[in-house]
Amino acid sequence: MNPVKQEDRLGCAVACVAFVLRVPYSEALKLFVDGERRVKEEANFYCPELVKILNSKGLNYSWKKLNKSNMEIINNDLSIVFIKRSYKYPYGHFLCRYKDKWMDPWINLPDEKIETGFRDNLPGKPTYAVFSTH
């Protein structure tokens, strides 16, 4: 599978959903309520919304706040992880697990020309996970 580039400054959640569903970013964006405005103006995409969208497409996903006892769920293919807000990621960042790597929809952040790719390790502390329960 090819990585999905976020096409908007705040579109990492959208790109991760597109990656899981294997659809273009533009198609995934339409699945989010008021998505076109939200990817430009505010960073308020939350795990329950991602779960609702994925499940509406016939998948079986859930979400959890991560702690030491459940951290292993992020290692499953097509798990989506939200990393904690930080200096580099002031809004946090969503990435998706695939074949023991992390699909990063904006791997060269903060460069203006957004590029995507796979990285070996998460670039921050994972705080929430959206994962398949099949």
N, C-alpha and C positions, 0 to 999 in steps of 0.2 A: 504494500500500500504506500502511496505517496503521501507526504505530509501535506497538511492544509494550512495555507497562509491566512492569518487574520488580515482582512482587508481594511480594517478600521482600527483606530488607536485603542479602543476598548473592546475588541472583538475576539479575545482569546477563548472565551466560553463558547462562542458561536463556532469558531474553527474546530474546537475539540468535538462538539456535537456533530459537525459536518464530517469529521474524520471517522467517528464511530458509525455514523449512518452511511458513510461512503457516498456523500452527495456534495455538490459544490457549496462553497461558503455562502453564496447568494441565496441558495435554496434553504439552507439551514437558518439563515437570518430571518426568513419569513415565518419560521416556526415560533419565534420569540415575540411575545406581546410587545408592541411598540419598539421592536428591535432596531429598526433603522435610526431612530432618534437616540436610543439608549447607547448604542455603540459609539456615538459621537459626543454625547453630553454628560454621561454619568457611568459609573462602574458598579452597577448593582445587579449583576447576574448571580443568582444563588443556586446552590445545589438542588433544592427541591424543584426548581423550575427545569433544570437540566433533566432530572429524573422524570418529571411529567412528560417532557417532550420525547425522550427516548422510549418511555413506556407507551406513548401514544402511537409509536411506530412499530409496535409489536415486540419490543425488547422487554427484559425484566431487570430493571435497575433499582437500586436503592442508594442512600447516602448515609454517611456517618461522620461525626467529628472524630478525628484521629487521636489516639493515645497509644501508649506503649503496648497495650494488650491487643489492639486490633490493626496495628500498622501493616501487617502482612497483606491486607486486602489491596494495597496499592500495587502489589506485584503481579496482579492478574492482567492479562491482555485486555485492552480497551477500558481500563479504569481511568477515570479522569480525576486529577488531583488539583486542589487549589493550594498554592503556596502562600505563606504568610506575607502580609504587607511588609515592605522593607524600603530602605533608601533607593535601591535599584528598581524595586517593584512597588511603587507607592499605592497602587490599587490591588496588589497581589497579582497572581498570574495562574491561569489554568494550563495544564499540560496533560497529555494522554499517553498511557503506557502501551507499548507495542513491541513485541519480540525483544524483551529485556532492555529496551531503550525508552526514552521519553520523546514523544513528538512535541516539539515546541513551535507553536504557531508564530512566534516572533523571536527567533533564536539570537538575533543580533541587536536586541533592545539595548540602547535607546535610539539606534540609527533611524533616520526618517524613512529610508527605503527598506521596508519590512521584508525580511527573509525568513524562511522556515527551515526546519531540519530536525534531525534526531540527535539527542545528547545522551551520554551514558548515565549521568547523574542529575538529580533535580537541582535547580539553581537556588533553592531556598528550602525553608522548613515546610513540609506538608502539614496542613491543618484540617482539611476536609477531603473526603473521597466520595466519588460517584462510581459505583461498581455494579457489575452484573451479578445477579443472584440466581442464575440458572443452574 
